[in-house]
Amino acid sequence: MTLPLHFSDEVAAARDAGAPIVALESTIITHGMPFPQNVETARAVEAVIRENGAVPATIAVLDGQLHIGLNDEQLDALGQAKGVAKLSRADMAACIATGGTGATTVAATMIAAHLAGISVFATGGIGGVHRGAETSFDISADLRELSKTPVTVVAAGAKAILDLPKTLEVLETLGVPVIAYGQDSFPAFWSRVSDLSAPLRMDSADQIASAAKTRALMGLEGGQLIANPIPVEAEIPREVITPVIEEALAAAEAEGISAKNVTPYLLDRIFHATEGASLAANIALVKNNARLASQIARAFAGV
């Protein structure tokens, strides 16, 4: 058997040339927003990466084939597809083996990026420890993946619907470097700061790339989480978003929402409660993360 790994023409050319490449997940397309806004956003994020001197590689499983980079036709088809699986480490191989179609979460995108030789990945926010995890044991596979797979992940921290202190504690236990970019506070997704201090701080893409290379030289497994605060003009202040999050969490508990259904339920409820402001902020922070990830990828590539 060989792995059915397919590179888009653009990504294949970048690999041959040694050009910087930035991986992108696909759940934002299939589970994040409706068509055509999902495809428009995906293309806008890819454009940001190209504008900053790197090549985008949106990752997804299509009919049992693991695609590293999607062309326009594939992106449109994925954006309109129904019943697309949401893939993480546990179910990614099964989806490929059975000829399925699935969108990659942070964990699955990291696995695919590493298989493809891509060192940098831009996303919105990572998964983490859910509220009430002390009884539900609901902890995202993203955290363990960060401890195992050597990919630098640029995100606006962890999603603010999570238990951020416990998420940081688990990342520390797993030995994952958590590096805030340009500030000392750990960003809280829609908000630039939280009441949590970031374990590490770096102020340049060169420093971040050098840290990853040093970990590799030391034989330390796993990646890095780069916590990049949302742009000032796009943020929703903590005092505004916190009551909305609490209401959404209470509603999810009352309705018995659990497991993989929790995050999409909460994000949808917060979207309606903020009259779309949360989605606009989400799009802005993903673009901002793509920009920084491109700079880091260029530092990796020495260009």
Disulfide bonds with the S-S distance in Angstrom:
none
